[in-house]
Amino acid sequence: MLKIYDAANHIDAQLVLDELLGADIEAVMKGQFLSSGAGELPPTGMVTLWVVDESQEAKAKDVIIDLESRRQSCGPAQDCTGCGETVEGNFACCWNCGTMLPNYSKSF
């Protein structure tokens, strides 16, 4: 196993883990239960992500870079074609019904 990501917190780690798993990269989270030690442990580096197959390191890094670029810039909100709900531009699918959004682009 190879450490691929130091998360800011458990939620950040889960979002990145979901992206990695969605890209068919086997990964695991470690340290997610250490938050109870806050104040006794260093504030960073507690929650980490690890790729199981080290040959997937480059692909995993590409997925993380893509996710971070999408976090920094998002497109305009749009209405879902499935249910009509307004969805913010940083989502690929509707939070309400799960329909993929037609105008979603990874490269805003």
ZANU-155386 format. One record per residue (C-alpha): z negated, x, y negated; residue in one letter. Coordinates in pm, 1 decimal, padded with zeros to 6 digits. Example, Ala and Ser with C-alpha at 12.3 -4.5 7.8 and 13.67 -1.06 7.14 Angstrom:
2
+----------+----------+----------+-----+
!       pz !       px !       py ! res !
+----------+----------+----------+-----+
! -00780.0 !  01230.0 !  00450.0 !   A !
! -00714.0 !  01367.0 !  00106.0 !   S !
+----------+----------+----------+-----+
***
This chain:
108
+----------+----------+----------+-----+
!       pz !       px !       py ! res !
+----------+----------+----------+-----+
!  00000.0 !  00000.0 !  00000.0 !   M !
!  00071.3 !  00105.5 ! -00354.7 !   L !
! -00104.4 ! -00011.3 ! -00672.6 !   K !
!  00159.1 ! -00164.7 ! -00897.5 !   I !
! -00029.6 ! -00343.9 ! -01176.1 !   Y !
! -00360.8 ! -00335.2 ! -01364.9 !   D !
! -00423.9 ! -00687.9 ! -01485.9 !   A !
! -00604.9 ! -00789.4 ! -01801.9 !   A !
! -00789.7 ! -01057.6 ! -01604.5 !   N !
! -00767.3 ! -01275.3 ! -01294.3 !   H !
! -00526.9 ! -01523.8 ! -01454.8 !   I !
! -00289.6 ! -01248.9 ! -01566.5 !   D !
! -00297.6 ! -01104.3 ! -01214.9 !   A !
! -00223.1 ! -01441.7 ! -01055.2 !   Q !
!  00077.8 ! -01499.7 ! -01280.7 !   L !
!  00222.6 ! -01158.3 ! -01196.2 !   V !
!  00142.5 ! -01202.5 ! -00826.4 !   L !
!  00326.8 ! -01535.5 ! -00824.2 !   D !
!  00633.2 ! -01366.0 ! -00975.6 !   E !
!  00622.7 ! -01087.7 ! -00716.8 !   L !
!  00585.1 ! -01329.6 ! -00427.3 !   L !
!  00866.0 ! -01541.5 ! -00570.8 !   G !
!  01089.5 ! -01233.4 ! -00561.4 !   A !
!  01007.7 ! -01184.7 ! -00190.6 !   D !
!  00782.7 ! -00886.8 ! -00258.6 !   I !
!  00475.4 ! -00884.3 ! -00037.8 !   E !
!  00182.8 ! -00811.6 ! -00268.3 !   A !
! -00192.3 ! -00859.3 ! -00272.8 !   V !
! -00455.5 ! -00893.0 ! -00542.6 !   M !
! -00772.4 ! -00687.1 ! -00532.7 !   K !
! -01083.2 ! -00715.7 ! -00747.9 !   G !
! -01048.1 ! -01083.1 ! -00835.5 !   Q !
! -01411.5 ! -01144.1 ! -00740.3 !   F !
! -01555.1 ! -00867.8 ! -00959.1 !   L !
! -01582.1 ! -01077.2 ! -01275.6 !   S !
! -01944.7 ! -01149.9 ! -01192.2 !   S !
! -02008.1 ! -00781.1 ! -01255.9 !   G !
! -01885.8 ! -00801.2 ! -01615.7 !   A !
! -02107.5 ! -00590.5 ! -01835.9 !   G !
! -02196.4 ! -00361.9 ! -01547.8 !   E !
! -01838.1 ! -00258.0 ! -01466.9 !   L !
! -01564.9 ! -00118.7 ! -01692.7 !   P !
! -01380.7 ! -00396.7 ! -01881.1 !   P !
! -01036.3 ! -00295.6 ! -01751.3 !   T !
! -00889.7 ! -00204.0 ! -01418.2 !   G !
! -01103.2 ! -00446.0 ! -01219.1 !   M !
! -00820.7 ! -00673.7 ! -01105.5 !   V !
! -00517.9 ! -00497.3 ! -00961.3 !   T !
! -00201.0 ! -00585.7 ! -00771.9 !   L !
! -00071.4 ! -00384.9 ! -00481.0 !   W !
!  00266.2 ! -00395.7 ! -00303.8 !   V !
!  00235.2 ! -00379.3 !  00072.4 !   V !
!  00570.5 ! -00208.1 !  00133.4 !   D !
!  00594.3 !  00098.1 ! -00090.8 !   E !
!  00975.3 !  00087.3 ! -00070.7 !   S !
!  00960.9 ! -00225.3 ! -00290.4 !   Q !
!  00800.5 ! -00037.6 ! -00580.7 !   E !
!  01113.9 ! -00026.9 ! -00797.6 !   A !
!  01190.5 ! -00395.8 ! -00740.4 !   K !
!  00829.1 ! -00488.0 ! -00819.1 !   A !
!  00834.0 ! -00289.0 ! -01142.0 !   K !
!  01157.5 ! -00463.8 ! -01244.1 !   D !
!  00996.5 ! -00804.1 ! -01180.8 !   V !
!  00693.1 ! -00707.5 ! -01391.3 !   I !
!  00908.4 ! -00572.8 ! -01676.4 !   I !
!  01113.1 ! -00894.2 ! -01672.9 !   D !
!  00797.8 ! -01108.0 ! -01681.4 !   L !
!  00649.2 ! -00909.8 ! -01969.3 !   E !
!  00969.2 ! -00942.1 ! -02171.8 !   S !
!  00969.5 ! -01319.5 ! -02114.5 !   R !
!  00607.0 ! -01337.8 ! -02227.1 !   R !
!  00694.5 ! -01173.1 ! -02557.9 !   Q !
!  00993.0 ! -01388.8 ! -02642.1 !   S !
!  01056.8 ! -01744.0 ! -02545.0 !   C !
!  01332.7 ! -01985.8 ! -02618.6 !   G !
!  01302.1 ! -02321.4 ! -02787.7 !   P !
!  01130.7 ! -02617.6 ! -02626.8 !   A !
!  01358.9 ! -02852.1 ! -02435.8 !   Q !
!  01341.5 ! -03192.7 ! -02271.4 !   D !
!  01331.5 ! -03203.1 ! -01891.8 !   C !
!  01635.1 ! -03367.7 ! -01732.0 !   T !
!  01414.0 ! -03500.4 ! -01451.6 !   G !
!  01136.8 ! -03680.5 ! -01638.2 !   C !
!  01206.9 ! -03635.4 ! -02010.1 !   G !
!  00889.1 ! -03433.9 ! -02074.7 !   E !
!  00910.7 ! -03174.6 ! -02352.1 !   T !
!  00867.8 ! -02828.4 ! -02201.3 !   V !
!  00798.0 ! -02511.3 ! -02401.1 !   E !
!  01065.7 ! -02242.1 ! -02390.6 !   G !
!  00873.4 ! -01993.3 ! -02177.6 !   N !
!  00892.6 ! -02211.8 ! -01865.5 !   F !
!  01170.6 ! -02204.9 ! -01605.2 !   A !
!  01081.0 ! -02547.1 ! -01469.8 !   C !
!  00909.4 ! -02862.1 ! -01588.4 !   C !
!  00531.9 ! -02847.2 ! -01559.7 !   W !
!  00522.7 ! -03222.7 ! -01503.4 !   N !
!  00781.9 ! -03281.9 ! -01227.7 !   C !
!  00897.6 ! -02934.3 ! -01119.8 !   G !
!  01265.1 ! -02978.5 ! -01213.9 !   T !
!  01439.9 ! -02652.0 ! -01303.1 !   M !
!  01537.8 ! -02648.7 ! -01669.4 !   L !
!  01913.0 ! -02618.6 ! -01733.5 !   P !
!  01889.4 ! -02400.2 ! -02044.3 !   N !
!  01634.2 ! -02153.8 ! -01907.5 !   Y !
!  01742.8 ! -01794.5 ! -01945.7 !   S !
!  01553.8 ! -01480.5 ! -01850.3 !   K !
!  01715.5 ! -01298.6 ! -02141.2 !   S !
!  01628.3 ! -01494.8 ! -02453.7 !   F !
+----------+----------+----------+-----+
***
